[in-house]
Amino acid sequence: MSEELQAKANRCFSLEDDGKALDCLKGIVRDMRQDGAVCQPKLVILSQKGCPYCVKEQTRHQEDIAAGVMEIMDVHSPEGVKVVGQNGIESVPAILLLDCQNNLIEPES
């Protein structure tokens, strides 16, 4: 992951309002897609069938999903199993910012 991407993500993570922080992360994803970046981050709603809270998250973000800014990933899909395993995710729903290698982008401490 590039230092520039981490710096942008850190600015978003530092926002105290969760809604504004998520909007900031969505902006990063939109901008990098428009710029045609080779290694594009993605916002993922990690979900599973039968999870009512997952359905609520998907409904709340339906516009961003339709626009390609966010995507849904099932925890039981091959990609979902890999993301959960390599990033230690323990519950759903979870909104994750992943780099192009499906590594979790987290705030730097």
MODELLER restraints for C-alpha pairs under 7 A, 6 or more apart:
rsr = mdl.restraints
at = mdl.atoms
rsr.add(forms.Gaussian(group=physical.xy_distance, feature=features.Distance(at['CA:1:A'], at['CA:99:A']), mean=6.62, stdev=0.5))
rsr.add(forms.Gaussian(group=physical.xy_distance, feature=features.Distance(at['CA:9:A'], at['CA:25:A']), mean=6.64, stdev=0.5))
rsr.add(forms.Gaussian(group=physical.xy_distance, feature=features.Distance(at['CA:10:A'], at['CA:107:A']), mean=5.38, stdev=0.5))
rsr.add(forms.Gaussian(group=physical.xy_distance, feature=features.Distance(at['CA:10:A'], at['CA:108:A']), mean=6.83, stdev=0.5))
rsr.add(forms.Gaussian(group=physical.xy_distance, feature=features.Distance(at['CA:12:A'], at['CA:21:A']), mean=4.86, stdev=0.5))
rsr.add(forms.Gaussian(group=physical.xy_distance, feature=features.Distance(at['CA:12:A'], at['CA:24:A']), mean=5.39, stdev=0.5))
rsr.add(forms.Gaussian(group=physical.xy_distance, feature=features.Distance(at['CA:12:A'], at['CA:25:A']), mean=6.14, stdev=0.5))
rsr.add(forms.Gaussian(group=physical.xy_distance, feature=features.Distance(at['CA:13:A'], at['CA:21:A']), mean=5.93, stdev=0.5))
rsr.add(forms.Gaussian(group=physical.xy_distance, feature=features.Distance(at['CA:13:A'], at['CA:107:A']), mean=6.13, stdev=0.5))
rsr.add(forms.Gaussian(group=physical.xy_distance, feature=features.Distance(at['CA:15:A'], at['CA:21:A']), mean=5.40, stdev=0.5))
rsr.add(forms.Gaussian(group=physical.xy_distance, feature=features.Distance(at['CA:26:A'], at['CA:69:A']), mean=6.39, stdev=0.5))
rsr.add(forms.Gaussian(group=physical.xy_distance, feature=features.Distance(at['CA:29:A'], at['CA:41:A']), mean=6.05, stdev=0.5))
rsr.add(forms.Gaussian(group=physical.xy_distance, feature=features.Distance(at['CA:29:A'], at['CA:42:A']), mean=6.13, stdev=0.5))
rsr.add(forms.Gaussian(group=physical.xy_distance, feature=features.Distance(at['CA:29:A'], at['CA:69:A']), mean=6.41, stdev=0.5))
rsr.add(forms.Gaussian(group=physical.xy_distance, feature=features.Distance(at['CA:30:A'], at['CA:69:A']), mean=6.32, stdev=0.5))
rsr.add(forms.Gaussian(group=physical.xy_distance, feature=features.Distance(at['CA:32:A'], at['CA:40:A']), mean=6.22, stdev=0.5))
rsr.add(forms.Gaussian(group=physical.xy_distance, feature=features.Distance(at['CA:33:A'], at['CA:40:A']), mean=6.64, stdev=0.5))
rsr.add(forms.Gaussian(group=physical.xy_distance, feature=features.Distance(at['CA:39:A'], at['CA:100:A']), mean=5.18, stdev=0.5))
rsr.add(forms.Gaussian(group=physical.xy_distance, feature=features.Distance(at['CA:40:A'], at['CA:99:A']), mean=6.49, stdev=0.5))
rsr.add(forms.Gaussian(group=physical.xy_distance, feature=features.Distance(at['CA:40:A'], at['CA:100:A']), mean=5.48, stdev=0.5))
rsr.add(forms.Gaussian(group=physical.xy_distance, feature=features.Distance(at['CA:41:A'], at['CA:97:A']), mean=6.80, stdev=0.5))
rsr.add(forms.Gaussian(group=physical.xy_distance, feature=features.Distance(at['CA:41:A'], at['CA:98:A']), mean=5.48, stdev=0.5))
rsr.add(forms.Gaussian(group=physical.xy_distance, feature=features.Distance(at['CA:41:A'], at['CA:99:A']), mean=4.30, stdev=0.5))
rsr.add(forms.Gaussian(group=physical.xy_distance, feature=features.Distance(at['CA:41:A'], at['CA:100:A']), mean=5.49, stdev=0.5))
rsr.add(forms.Gaussian(group=physical.xy_distance, feature=features.Distance(at['CA:42:A'], at['CA:70:A']), mean=6.77, stdev=0.5))
rsr.add(forms.Gaussian(group=physical.xy_distance, feature=features.Distance(at['CA:42:A'], at['CA:97:A']), mean=5.73, stdev=0.5))
rsr.add(forms.Gaussian(group=physical.xy_distance, feature=features.Distance(at['CA:42:A'], at['CA:98:A']), mean=5.33, stdev=0.5))
rsr.add(forms.Gaussian(group=physical.xy_distance, feature=features.Distance(at['CA:42:A'], at['CA:99:A']), mean=6.46, stdev=0.5))
rsr.add(forms.Gaussian(group=physical.xy_distance, feature=features.Distance(at['CA:43:A'], at['CA:69:A']), mean=6.78, stdev=0.5))
rsr.add(forms.Gaussian(group=physical.xy_distance, feature=features.Distance(at['CA:43:A'], at['CA:70:A']), mean=4.83, stdev=0.5))
rsr.add(forms.Gaussian(group=physical.xy_distance, feature=features.Distance(at['CA:43:A'], at['CA:71:A']), mean=6.43, stdev=0.5))
rsr.add(forms.Gaussian(group=physical.xy_distance, feature=features.Distance(at['CA:43:A'], at['CA:95:A']), mean=6.81, stdev=0.5))
rsr.add(forms.Gaussian(group=physical.xy_distance, feature=features.Distance(at['CA:43:A'], at['CA:96:A']), mean=5.62, stdev=0.5))
rsr.add(forms.Gaussian(group=physical.xy_distance, feature=features.Distance(at['CA:43:A'], at['CA:97:A']), mean=4.66, stdev=0.5))
rsr.add(forms.Gaussian(group=physical.xy_distance, feature=features.Distance(at['CA:43:A'], at['CA:98:A']), mean=6.39, stdev=0.5))
rsr.add(forms.Gaussian(group=physical.xy_distance, feature=features.Distance(at['CA:44:A'], at['CA:70:A']), mean=5.55, stdev=0.5))
rsr.add(forms.Gaussian(group=physical.xy_distance, feature=features.Distance(at['CA:44:A'], at['CA:71:A']), mean=4.91, stdev=0.5))
rsr.add(forms.Gaussian(group=physical.xy_distance, feature=features.Distance(at['CA:44:A'], at['CA:72:A']), mean=5.64, stdev=0.5))
rsr.add(forms.Gaussian(group=physical.xy_distance, feature=features.Distance(at['CA:44:A'], at['CA:73:A']), mean=6.37, stdev=0.5))
rsr.add(forms.Gaussian(group=physical.xy_distance, feature=features.Distance(at['CA:44:A'], at['CA:95:A']), mean=5.53, stdev=0.5))
rsr.add(forms.Gaussian(group=physical.xy_distance, feature=features.Distance(at['CA:44:A'], at['CA:96:A']), mean=5.17, stdev=0.5))
rsr.add(forms.Gaussian(group=physical.xy_distance, feature=features.Distance(at['CA:44:A'], at['CA:97:A']), mean=6.48, stdev=0.5))
rsr.add(forms.Gaussian(group=physical.xy_distance, feature=features.Distance(at['CA:45:A'], at['CA:71:A']), mean=6.14, stdev=0.5))
rsr.add(forms.Gaussian(group=physical.xy_distance, feature=features.Distance(at['CA:45:A'], at['CA:72:A']), mean=4.83, stdev=0.5))
rsr.add(forms.Gaussian(group=physical.xy_distance, feature=features.Distance(at['CA:45:A'], at['CA:73:A']), mean=6.06, stdev=0.5))
rsr.add(forms.Gaussian(group=physical.xy_distance, feature=features.Distance(at['CA:45:A'], at['CA:93:A']), mean=6.55, stdev=0.5))
rsr.add(forms.Gaussian(group=physical.xy_distance, feature=features.Distance(at['CA:45:A'], at['CA:94:A']), mean=5.65, stdev=0.5))
rsr.add(forms.Gaussian(group=physical.xy_distance, feature=features.Distance(at['CA:45:A'], at['CA:95:A']), mean=4.56, stdev=0.5))
rsr.add(forms.Gaussian(group=physical.xy_distance, feature=features.Distance(at['CA:45:A'], at['CA:96:A']), mean=6.50, stdev=0.5))
rsr.add(forms.Gaussian(group=physical.xy_distance, feature=features.Distance(at['CA:46:A'], at['CA:72:A']), mean=6.15, stdev=0.5))
rsr.add(forms.Gaussian(group=physical.xy_distance, feature=features.Distance(at['CA:46:A'], at['CA:73:A']), mean=4.96, stdev=0.5))
rsr.add(forms.Gaussian(group=physical.xy_distance, feature=features.Distance(at['CA:46:A'], at['CA:74:A']), mean=5.90, stdev=0.5))
rsr.add(forms.Gaussian(group=physical.xy_distance, feature=features.Distance(at['CA:46:A'], at['CA:75:A']), mean=6.24, stdev=0.5))
rsr.add(forms.Gaussian(group=physical.xy_distance, feature=features.Distance(at['CA:46:A'], at['CA:92:A']), mean=6.09, stdev=0.5))
rsr.add(forms.Gaussian(group=physical.xy_distance, feature=features.Distance(at['CA:46:A'], at['CA:93:A']), mean=5.44, stdev=0.5))
rsr.add(forms.Gaussian(group=physical.xy_distance, feature=features.Distance(at['CA:46:A'], at['CA:94:A']), mean=5.07, stdev=0.5))
rsr.add(forms.Gaussian(group=physical.xy_distance, feature=features.Distance(at['CA:46:A'], at['CA:95:A']), mean=6.21, stdev=0.5))
rsr.add(forms.Gaussian(group=physical.xy_distance, feature=features.Distance(at['CA:47:A'], at['CA:54:A']), mean=5.47, stdev=0.5))
rsr.add(forms.Gaussian(group=physical.xy_distance, feature=features.Distance(at['CA:47:A'], at['CA:72:A']), mean=6.81, stdev=0.5))
rsr.add(forms.Gaussian(group=physical.xy_distance, feature=features.Distance(at['CA:47:A'], at['CA:73:A']), mean=6.00, stdev=0.5))
rsr.add(forms.Gaussian(group=physical.xy_distance, feature=features.Distance(at['CA:47:A'], at['CA:74:A']), mean=4.89, stdev=0.5))
rsr.add(forms.Gaussian(group=physical.xy_distance, feature=features.Distance(at['CA:47:A'], at['CA:75:A']), mean=5.91, stdev=0.5))
rsr.add(forms.Gaussian(group=physical.xy_distance, feature=features.Distance(at['CA:47:A'], at['CA:92:A']), mean=5.61, stdev=0.5))
rsr.add(forms.Gaussian(group=physical.xy_distance, feature=features.Distance(at['CA:47:A'], at['CA:93:A']), mean=5.12, stdev=0.5))
rsr.add(forms.Gaussian(group=physical.xy_distance, feature=features.Distance(at['CA:48:A'], at['CA:54:A']), mean=6.96, stdev=0.5))
rsr.add(forms.Gaussian(group=physical.xy_distance, feature=features.Distance(at['CA:48:A'], at['CA:74:A']), mean=5.12, stdev=0.5))
rsr.add(forms.Gaussian(group=physical.xy_distance, feature=features.Distance(at['CA:48:A'], at['CA:75:A']), mean=5.77, stdev=0.5))
rsr.add(forms.Gaussian(group=physical.xy_distance, feature=features.Distance(at['CA:53:A'], at['CA:93:A']), mean=6.53, stdev=0.5))
rsr.add(forms.Gaussian(group=physical.xy_distance, feature=features.Distance(at['CA:54:A'], at['CA:92:A']), mean=6.83, stdev=0.5))
rsr.add(forms.Gaussian(group=physical.xy_distance, feature=features.Distance(at['CA:54:A'], at['CA:93:A']), mean=4.97, stdev=0.5))
rsr.add(forms.Gaussian(group=physical.xy_distance, feature=features.Distance(at['CA:64:A'], at['CA:70:A']), mean=5.54, stdev=0.5))
rsr.add(forms.Gaussian(group=physical.xy_distance, feature=features.Distance(at['CA:65:A'], at['CA:71:A']), mean=5.43, stdev=0.5))
rsr.add(forms.Gaussian(group=physical.xy_distance, feature=features.Distance(at['CA:73:A'], at['CA:80:A']), mean=5.95, stdev=0.5))
rsr.add(forms.Gaussian(group=physical.xy_distance, feature=features.Distance(at['CA:74:A'], at['CA:80:A']), mean=5.57, stdev=0.5))
rsr.add(forms.Gaussian(group=physical.xy_distance, feature=features.Distance(at['CA:75:A'], at['CA:81:A']), mean=5.56, stdev=0.5))
rsr.add(forms.Gaussian(group=physical.xy_distance, feature=features.Distance(at['CA:83:A'], at['CA:102:A']), mean=6.20, stdev=0.5))
rsr.add(forms.Gaussian(group=physical.xy_distance, feature=features.Distance(at['CA:87:A'], at['CA:103:A']), mean=6.71, stdev=0.5))
rsr.add(forms.Gaussian(group=physical.xy_distance, feature=features.Distance(at['CA:87:A'], at['CA:104:A']), mean=6.22, stdev=0.5))
rsr.add(forms.Gaussian(group=physical.xy_distance, feature=features.Distance(at['CA:96:A'], at['CA:104:A']), mean=6.72, stdev=0.5))
rsr.add(forms.Gaussian(group=physical.xy_distance, feature=features.Distance(at['CA:97:A'], at['CA:104:A']), mean=5.95, stdev=0.5))
rsr.add(forms.Gaussian(group=physical.xy_distance, feature=features.Distance(at['CA:97:A'], at['CA:105:A']), mean=5.53, stdev=0.5))
rsr.add(forms.Gaussian(group=physical.xy_distance, feature=features.Distance(at['CA:98:A'], at['CA:104:A']), mean=4.63, stdev=0.5))
rsr.add(forms.Gaussian(group=physical.xy_distance, feature=features.Distance(at['CA:98:A'], at['CA:105:A']), mean=5.53, stdev=0.5))
rsr.add(forms.Gaussian(group=physical.xy_distance, feature=features.Distance(at['CA:99:A'], at['CA:105:A']), mean=6.55, stdev=0.5))
